[in-house]
Amino acid sequence: MSSAGTGRGVIRPATAATCPCESGVAYSRCCRAYHLGTANAPTAGALMRSRYTAYVKRLAPYLHRTWHPDTRPNRLELDASPRWRGLTIIRSELGGADDETGVVEFVARYDGGALHETSDFVRLGSDDRRWVYLRAQPK
């Protein structure tokens, strides 16, 4: 889901709109706290959903912050062109509260196509043990 261009998304005031991650919950009660940095995603799956939503909202700083430092680009700019249309989680392995690694396979739909990918996630940090995106395995 990386692309080039400008990517200065703005976190707007909370609304009752359903979160783009398709959790069925309002954005204000779903991914917003992760994007604001007031909470960390508790599972690899929640991080995957929050990162998808960050792409939809063009929140490059959040994507950069939740990308493993060994694999993230030095600079991340997002292209305004893919219009993301939906997310389907196909499977999750591990990635829970007691795990150190997790795998999430998903399909992210956009105008004109879809991105089918398996993403690897790991815990990072000695205190908060937050989840970060490590790498993708395109399908």
KARA-V130600 format. One record per residue. N is the residue number from 1. RES is the residue in three letters. SS is DSSP state (hx for helix, st for strand, lp for the rest). OMEGA is omega as a letter, one per 40 degrees, with the letter a starting at -180 (* if undefined). Layout:
BEGIN
n=N res=RES ss=SS omega=OMEGA
n=N res=RES ss=SS omega=OMEGA
END
This chain:
BEGIN
n=1 res=MET ss=lp omega=i
n=2 res=SER ss=lp omega=i
n=3 res=SER ss=lp omega=a
n=4 res=ALA ss=lp omega=a
n=5 res=GLY ss=lp omega=i
n=6 res=THR ss=lp omega=a
n=7 res=GLY ss=lp omega=a
n=8 res=ARG ss=st omega=i
n=9 res=GLY ss=lp omega=a
n=10 res=VAL ss=lp omega=i
n=11 res=ILE ss=lp omega=a
n=12 res=ARG ss=lp omega=i
n=13 res=PRO ss=lp omega=a
n=14 res=ALA ss=lp omega=i
n=15 res=THR ss=lp omega=i
n=16 res=ALA ss=lp omega=a
n=17 res=ALA ss=lp omega=i
n=18 res=THR ss=st omega=a
n=19 res=CYS ss=lp omega=i
n=20 res=PRO ss=lp omega=a
n=21 res=CYS ss=lp omega=i
n=22 res=GLU ss=lp omega=i
n=23 res=SER ss=lp omega=a
n=24 res=GLY ss=lp omega=a
n=25 res=VAL ss=lp omega=i
n=26 res=ALA ss=st omega=i
n=27 res=TYR ss=hx omega=a
n=28 res=SER ss=hx omega=i
n=29 res=ARG ss=hx omega=a
n=30 res=CYS ss=lp omega=a
n=31 res=CYS ss=lp omega=a
n=32 res=ARG ss=hx omega=a
n=33 res=ALA ss=hx omega=i
n=34 res=TYR ss=hx omega=a
n=35 res=HIS ss=hx omega=i
n=36 res=LEU ss=hx omega=a
n=37 res=GLY ss=lp omega=i
n=38 res=THR ss=lp omega=i
n=39 res=ALA ss=lp omega=i
n=40 res=ASN ss=lp omega=i
n=41 res=ALA ss=lp omega=a
n=42 res=PRO ss=lp omega=a
n=43 res=THR ss=lp omega=i
n=44 res=ALA ss=hx omega=i
n=45 res=GLY ss=hx omega=i
n=46 res=ALA ss=hx omega=i
n=47 res=LEU ss=hx omega=i
n=48 res=MET ss=hx omega=a
n=49 res=ARG ss=hx omega=a
n=50 res=SER ss=hx omega=i
n=51 res=ARG ss=hx omega=i
n=52 res=TYR ss=hx omega=a
n=53 res=THR ss=hx omega=i
n=54 res=ALA ss=hx omega=i
n=55 res=TYR ss=hx omega=i
n=56 res=VAL ss=hx omega=a
n=57 res=LYS ss=hx omega=i
n=58 res=ARG ss=lp omega=a
n=59 res=LEU ss=st omega=a
n=60 res=ALA ss=hx omega=i
n=61 res=PRO ss=hx omega=i
n=62 res=TYR ss=hx omega=i
n=63 res=LEU ss=hx omega=i
n=64 res=HIS ss=hx omega=a
n=65 res=ARG ss=hx omega=a
n=66 res=THR ss=lp omega=i
n=67 res=TRP ss=st omega=a
n=68 res=HIS ss=lp omega=a
n=69 res=PRO ss=lp omega=i
n=70 res=ASP ss=lp omega=a
n=71 res=THR ss=lp omega=a
n=72 res=ARG ss=lp omega=i
n=73 res=PRO ss=lp omega=i
n=74 res=ASN ss=lp omega=a
n=75 res=ARG ss=lp omega=a
n=76 res=LEU ss=lp omega=i
n=77 res=GLU ss=lp omega=a
n=78 res=LEU ss=lp omega=i
n=79 res=ASP ss=lp omega=i
n=80 res=ALA ss=lp omega=a
n=81 res=SER ss=lp omega=a
n=82 res=PRO ss=lp omega=i
n=83 res=ARG ss=lp omega=a
n=84 res=TRP ss=st omega=a
n=85 res=ARG ss=st omega=i
n=86 res=GLY ss=st omega=a
n=87 res=LEU ss=st omega=i
n=88 res=THR ss=st omega=i
n=89 res=ILE ss=st omega=a
n=90 res=ILE ss=st omega=i
n=91 res=ARG ss=st omega=i
n=92 res=SER ss=st omega=i
n=93 res=GLU ss=st omega=a
n=94 res=LEU ss=st omega=i
n=95 res=GLY ss=lp omega=a
n=96 res=GLY ss=lp omega=a
n=97 res=ALA ss=lp omega=a
n=98 res=ASP ss=lp omega=a
n=99 res=ASP ss=lp omega=i
n=100 res=GLU ss=lp omega=i
n=101 res=THR ss=st omega=i
n=102 res=GLY ss=st omega=i
n=103 res=VAL ss=st omega=i
n=104 res=VAL ss=st omega=i
n=105 res=GLU ss=st omega=a
n=106 res=PHE ss=st omega=i
n=107 res=VAL ss=st omega=i
n=108 res=ALA ss=st omega=a
n=109 res=ARG ss=st omega=i
n=110 res=TYR ss=st omega=i
n=111 res=ASP ss=lp omega=i
n=112 res=GLY ss=lp omega=i
n=113 res=GLY ss=st omega=a
n=114 res=ALA ss=st omega=i
n=115 res=LEU ss=st omega=i
n=116 res=HIS ss=st omega=a
n=117 res=GLU ss=st omega=i
n=118 res=THR ss=st omega=a
n=119 res=SER ss=st omega=i
n=120 res=ASP ss=st omega=i
n=121 res=PHE ss=st omega=i
n=122 res=VAL ss=st omega=i
n=123 res=ARG ss=st omega=a
n=124 res=LEU ss=st omega=i
n=125 res=GLY ss=lp omega=a
n=126 res=SER ss=lp omega=a
n=127 res=ASP ss=lp omega=a
n=128 res=ASP ss=lp omega=i
n=129 res=ARG ss=lp omega=a
n=130 res=ARG ss=st omega=i
n=131 res=TRP ss=st omega=i
n=132 res=VAL ss=st omega=i
n=133 res=TYR ss=st omega=a
n=134 res=LEU ss=st omega=a
n=135 res=ARG ss=st omega=i
n=136 res=ALA ss=st omega=i
n=137 res=GLN ss=st omega=a
n=138 res=PRO ss=st omega=i
n=139 res=LYS ss=lp omega=*
END
